[in-house]
Amino acid sequence: MMRFTLKRNVFLDSCKIKIVFYFILIIFMGACAHETIQVRPKYSGDHTTGQIRGMWWICYNTRLQNMPYFPPPVHMEHCDCVVDKSREKYSSSDYDKIGSDNLTKFFTITSIECDNGTDIKPEPTSI
């Protein structure tokens, strides 16, 4: 009888040790939780699809009229860049507050930046 009680006590003690160990482990893991970092979204997200298409269409048509010697994909890439930069810098409601003179300056500077970033590859030559 003594032998059975001794084995049972050893078994209960080992279970208690395991429970305490797991409890401490859970507390430790909870204390080591990673800190969440808030990331600012790239775009404000308040531009409507119509506004984005309108800005792009005005840019594209202006470029086609002023520089017809460039192929359309060059103008497309340029206008994508200009619209993306305007969405990064301003929200939809900012356009009314800024004023047309400041917007003209912004789009002029942005257009130059996008021109400098656009690679124009030479046409393939045929033999």
C-alpha positions as CSV (number, residue, x, y, z in Angstrom):
1,M,0.0,0.0,0.0
2,M,2.9,2.3,0.8
3,R,4.4,1.7,-2.6
4,F,1.2,2.7,-4.4
5,T,0.8,5.9,-2.4
6,L,4.4,6.9,-3.0
7,K,4.1,6.4,-6.8
8,R,0.8,8.4,-6.7
9,N,2.5,11.2,-4.8
10,V,5.4,11.3,-7.2
11,F,3.0,11.3,-10.2
12,L,1.0,14.2,-8.7
13,D,4.1,16.2,-7.9
14,S,5.4,15.8,-11.4
15,C,2.0,17.0,-12.8
16,K,2.1,20.0,-10.5
17,I,5.6,20.8,-11.7
18,K,4.5,20.5,-15.3
19,I,1.5,22.8,-14.7
20,V,3.6,25.4,-13.0
21,F,6.2,25.2,-15.8
22,Y,3.6,25.7,-18.5
23,F,1.9,28.5,-16.6
24,I,5.3,30.3,-16.3
25,L,6.0,29.6,-20.0
26,I,2.7,31.1,-21.1
27,I,3.3,34.2,-19.0
28,F,6.8,34.6,-20.4
29,M,5.6,34.2,-24.0
30,G,2.9,36.8,-23.4
31,A,5.4,39.2,-22.0
32,C,7.6,38.8,-25.1
33,A,4.8,39.8,-27.5
34,H,6.1,41.9,-30.4
35,E,5.3,45.5,-30.6
36,T,3.1,46.5,-33.5
37,I,4.4,49.3,-35.7
38,Q,2.0,51.7,-37.3
39,V,2.8,52.2,-40.9
40,R,1.5,55.3,-42.7
41,P,-0.3,54.3,-45.9
42,K,1.4,55.4,-49.1
43,Y,-1.8,57.0,-50.4
44,S,-4.6,58.8,-48.6
45,G,-7.1,56.6,-50.2
46,D,-9.8,59.2,-50.7
47,H,-9.4,59.8,-54.4
48,T,-12.2,58.5,-56.5
49,T,-11.6,56.4,-59.5
50,G,-13.0,59.2,-61.6
51,Q,-10.5,61.7,-60.2
52,I,-7.5,59.4,-60.8
53,R,-8.6,58.7,-64.3
54,G,-9.2,62.4,-64.9
55,M,-5.8,63.4,-63.7
56,W,-4.2,60.6,-65.8
57,W,-6.2,61.5,-68.9
58,I,-5.3,65.2,-68.7
59,C,-1.6,64.3,-68.3
60,Y,-1.6,61.8,-71.1
61,N,-3.4,64.1,-73.6
62,T,-1.2,67.0,-72.8
63,R,1.9,64.9,-73.3
64,L,0.6,63.6,-76.6
65,Q,-0.1,67.1,-77.9
66,N,3.2,68.6,-76.7
67,M,5.5,65.6,-77.5
68,P,4.0,63.5,-80.3
69,Y,7.4,62.1,-81.3
70,F,7.5,59.9,-78.1
71,P,5.7,56.6,-78.3
72,P,2.5,56.3,-76.1
73,P,4.0,53.9,-73.5
74,V,6.5,56.6,-72.5
75,H,3.6,59.0,-71.9
76,M,1.7,56.3,-70.0
77,E,4.6,55.6,-67.7
78,H,5.2,59.3,-67.1
79,C,1.5,59.9,-66.2
80,D,1.4,56.9,-63.9
81,C,4.3,58.5,-62.0
82,V,2.8,61.9,-61.9
83,V,-0.6,60.7,-60.6
84,D,1.0,58.4,-58.0
85,K,3.2,61.3,-56.7
86,S,0.2,63.6,-56.5
87,R,-1.8,60.9,-54.5
88,E,1.2,60.4,-52.2
89,K,1.5,64.1,-51.4
90,Y,-2.1,65.3,-51.4
91,S,-5.5,64.0,-50.4
92,S,-8.5,64.6,-52.6
93,S,-9.8,67.5,-50.4
94,D,-6.4,69.2,-50.5
95,Y,-6.7,70.2,-54.2
96,D,-9.3,72.9,-53.5
97,K,-7.4,74.3,-50.5
98,I,-4.0,74.5,-52.3
99,G,-5.0,76.8,-55.1
100,S,-4.3,76.5,-58.8
101,D,-0.9,78.4,-58.8
102,N,0.6,76.0,-56.2
103,L,-0.9,73.0,-58.0
104,T,0.7,74.1,-61.3
105,K,4.1,74.5,-59.6
106,F,3.7,71.1,-57.9
107,F,2.7,69.3,-61.2
108,T,5.5,71.0,-63.1
109,I,8.1,69.9,-60.5
110,T,6.6,66.4,-60.3
111,S,6.6,66.2,-64.1
112,I,10.3,67.0,-64.3
113,E,11.0,64.4,-61.6
114,C,9.1,61.8,-63.4
115,D,10.8,62.7,-66.7
116,N,14.2,62.2,-65.1
117,G,13.0,58.8,-63.8
118,T,11.6,57.5,-67.1
119,D,14.0,55.4,-69.1
120,I,13.6,55.8,-72.9
121,K,15.0,52.7,-74.6
122,P,16.2,53.0,-78.2
123,E,14.1,51.3,-80.9
124,P,15.5,47.9,-82.0
125,T,17.3,48.1,-85.3
126,S,16.6,45.6,-88.0
127,I,19.2,44.1,-90.3
